[in-house]
Amino acid sequence: MALQVRKIDGRWEARSGGVLAGRAHCWVRPDGKRFAAFMSEDAEVIAALGAAITGEDGRALRATVDAGDHAGLLRLGEAGFVGERYEHRWELPVSVAAGWSDEALAPFEVRSPEKVDAGGLRRFDDALRADIPGLWGWRWAREGWEAEHAGPAYDPELYPVLWDPVGRRFAGMARIWSNPEGPRLGLVALARPYRRRGLGAALMARVFKAVRERGHETVATECDASNLASYALLAKAGGRLVGGEVEMVRRA
């Protein structure tokens, strides 16, 4: 029996003979990419849902799957999705980066996000993401930024912001989120004029020292497989690859 797909209260449902066959929940990230999570293990159902979603407005639809989930990869492939990005997952020992010197930060002011202009920092974050593979086009809405920084994982002491007092501009930042399952490194990034000076390693040293003081031994993070600079920094910090995630896309 043919599948009927309908959008109901913001979610998508596929039914066969009136019986629910699967659902899809969609959301749009600040970079404009639309993602879906499918509640079905049937490739035909996922294909029908994906076709209906992309057919609504012609925009591409993305889904992520663990690189080790071979059945999930095959299922999305059969449903018309193709791989677009690969992201490595890393585990970093705190002791390595915490032992690095942070003397390179001496000419700068290291501030808490609470001590800088929130709007300026939000726009600086957008500018940094413009150079990060997989995040091009990211534009935070004020509400989304404030919600992320009001959550329980936010810790201003694990979020050093680098300010250049001479140029009177943001130079870089790092952030570690205090998640229930353990700390996660979300970002280490410098504005273009400040790169290749050892400031990324110095920022990591500063924030990893704070993590060590909290008694943690490892930090999780992820990195686009094409981001060679970040790969080198994480490897230098003693990181090891522990898995990955594939971002797949279906176009109208």
C-alpha positions in Angstrom: 0.0 0.0 0.0 1.3 3.5 -0.9 2.7 5.7 1.8 0.9 8.9 2.6 3.1 11.7 4.1 1.7 14.7 5.9 3.1 17.6 7.9 1.3 17.8 11.3 2.1 20.4 13.9 5.6 20.9 12.5 6.5 17.3 12.3 6.2 14.9 9.3 4.4 11.6 9.5 4.3 8.7 7.0 1.3 6.3 7.2 0.4 3.2 5.3 -3.3 2.3 5.4 -3.8 4.7 8.2 -1.1 3.0 10.3 1.9 5.1 11.4 5.0 3.9 9.6 7.5 6.6 10.6 8.1 10.2 11.6 10.7 12.9 10.9 11.6 15.8 13.1 13.3 18.8 11.3 15.2 21.8 12.5 17.3 24.5 10.9 20.7 25.4 12.2 22.0 29.0 12.4 24.0 28.3 9.2 20.8 27.7 7.3 21.2 23.9 7.0 18.1 21.9 7.5 18.5 18.6 9.4 16.1 15.7 10.1 16.0 12.9 12.7 14.0 9.9 11.4 12.0 7.6 13.6 12.0 4.7 11.2 14.4 1.9 10.2 12.7 1.4 6.8 14.6 3.0 3.9 11.4 3.3 1.9 9.7 5.3 4.7 12.7 7.5 5.1 12.8 8.1 1.3 9.1 9.1 1.3 9.6 11.5 4.2 12.7 13.0 2.7 11.0 13.5 -0.7 8.1 15.2 0.9 10.2 17.5 3.1 12.6 18.6 0.2 9.6 18.8 -2.2 7.9 21.4 0.1 10.4 24.2 -0.7 13.2 22.7 -2.7 15.8 23.0 0.0 18.3 20.2 0.8 17.8 18.0 3.8 20.6 16.6 5.9 20.9 13.8 8.5 23.8 12.6 10.5 24.8 9.0 11.4 27.6 7.5 13.4 30.4 6.3 11.1 30.3 2.9 12.7 26.5 2.4 12.1 26.8 0.6 8.8 23.1 -0.3 8.8 22.2 3.4 9.3 24.6 4.5 6.5 23.1 1.9 4.2 19.6 2.8 5.1 20.1 6.6 4.4 21.9 5.7 1.2 19.0 3.6 0.0 16.7 6.5 0.9 18.5 8.9 -1.5 21.1 10.5 0.9 24.7 10.9 -0.1 27.7 11.6 2.1 28.8 15.2 2.3 31.1 15.6 5.4 33.0 13.5 7.8 33.7 14.6 11.3 36.2 12.8 13.6 35.5 12.4 17.3 38.5 12.8 19.6 39.4 12.2 23.2 42.1 14.5 24.6 44.1 13.9 27.8 43.9 17.0 30.0 47.5 16.6 31.2 49.2 17.3 27.9 47.7 20.7 27.0 47.5 21.7 30.6 51.2 21.4 30.7 51.8 23.8 27.8 52.9 27.4 28.4 50.4 30.2 28.0 53.0 33.0 27.8 52.0 33.9 24.3 48.8 35.4 25.8 50.8 38.0 27.8 50.2 40.9 25.3 46.5 40.3 25.3 43.7 40.6 27.8 42.0 37.3 28.6 38.4 38.1 29.5 35.2 36.2 30.5 32.2 36.4 28.1 30.5 38.2 31.0 33.0 41.1 30.7 32.7 41.8 27.0 29.9 43.1 24.7 27.6 40.2 24.1 26.5 41.4 20.7 30.1 41.9 19.5 31.2 38.5 20.8 28.2 36.9 19.0 29.3 38.5 15.7 32.9 37.5 16.3 31.8 33.9 16.8 30.0 34.1 13.4 33.2 35.4 11.8 35.3 32.6 13.3 32.9 29.9 12.1 33.2 31.3 8.6 36.6 29.7 8.4 35.6 26.4 10.0 34.7 23.6 7.6 31.0 22.6 7.9 30.0 25.8 9.6 30.2 28.3 6.8 27.3 30.8 6.7 26.6 30.5 10.5 24.7 33.5 11.8 23.5 33.4 15.4 20.2 34.9 16.2 20.4 36.8 19.6 17.8 34.5 21.1 19.7 31.3 20.1 23.0 32.7 21.4 21.5 33.7 24.7 19.8 30.3 25.1 23.1 28.5 24.6 24.8 30.7 27.2 22.0 30.3 29.7 22.2 26.5 29.7 23.8 24.4 32.5 26.8 23.4 30.3 28.0 27.0 30.1 30.8 27.9 32.4 32.4 31.4 31.9 35.6 30.2 33.6 36.0 27.7 30.8 35.4 30.3 28.1 38.5 32.6 27.7 38.0 35.4 25.2 41.2 37.0 23.9 41.1 40.8 23.5 43.8 42.8 21.7 44.1 46.1 23.7 46.2 47.7 20.9 44.0 46.9 18.0 40.9 47.1 20.3 39.3 44.0 18.8 38.6 40.4 19.6 41.6 38.1 18.7 40.3 34.7 19.6 38.5 32.4 22.0 38.2 28.9 23.4 35.3 27.2 25.1 34.7 24.0 26.9 31.2 22.9 27.8 30.6 21.2 31.1 28.3 18.4 29.9 27.0 15.7 32.3 29.0 13.1 30.5 32.2 15.1 30.8 33.8 18.3 29.4 33.7 18.9 25.7 35.9 21.3 23.8 33.6 23.3 21.5 36.0 25.7 20.0 39.6 27.0 19.8 39.9 29.7 17.1 41.8 32.9 16.3 40.9 35.8 14.0 43.0 35.7 10.8 45.6 38.3 11.8 46.4 36.4 15.0 47.1 32.9 13.6 50.4 31.1 13.4 51.6 32.7 16.6 51.1 29.8 19.0 48.0 31.5 20.4 45.7 28.5 19.8 48.0 26.3 21.9 48.2 29.0 24.6 44.4 29.3 24.8 44.2 25.5 25.1 46.8 25.6 27.9 44.8 28.2 29.8 41.4 26.4 29.5 42.8 22.9 30.1 44.5 24.1 33.3 41.1 25.1 34.5 39.7 21.8 33.6 42.5 20.0 35.4 41.7 22.0 38.5 38.2 20.6 38.4 39.6 17.0 38.5 38.9 15.9 34.9 41.3 13.7 33.0 39.9 13.8 29.5 38.1 16.2 27.2 35.9 15.2 24.2 35.8 17.1 21.0 35.1 16.8 17.3 36.8 18.1 14.1 35.9 18.1 10.4 38.2 15.6 8.6 39.3 18.4 6.2 40.4 20.8 9.0 44.1 20.1 8.9 45.1 22.9 11.3 42.7 21.7 14.0 43.8 18.1 13.4 47.4 19.0 13.9 46.6 20.9 17.2 44.5 18.1 18.6 47.2 15.5 17.7 49.8 17.7 19.4 47.6 17.7 22.5 47.8 13.9 22.6 44.3 13.4 21.2 43.2 10.0 19.8 40.5 9.3 17.4 37.5 7.5 19.0 35.0 7.5 16.2 33.3 9.8 13.7 30.0 11.0 12.2 28.9 11.3 8.6 26.7 14.2 7.5 24.5 13.1 4.6 22.4 15.2 2.3 19.4 14.6 0.1 18.5 17.2 -2.5 15.2 17.9 -4.1 
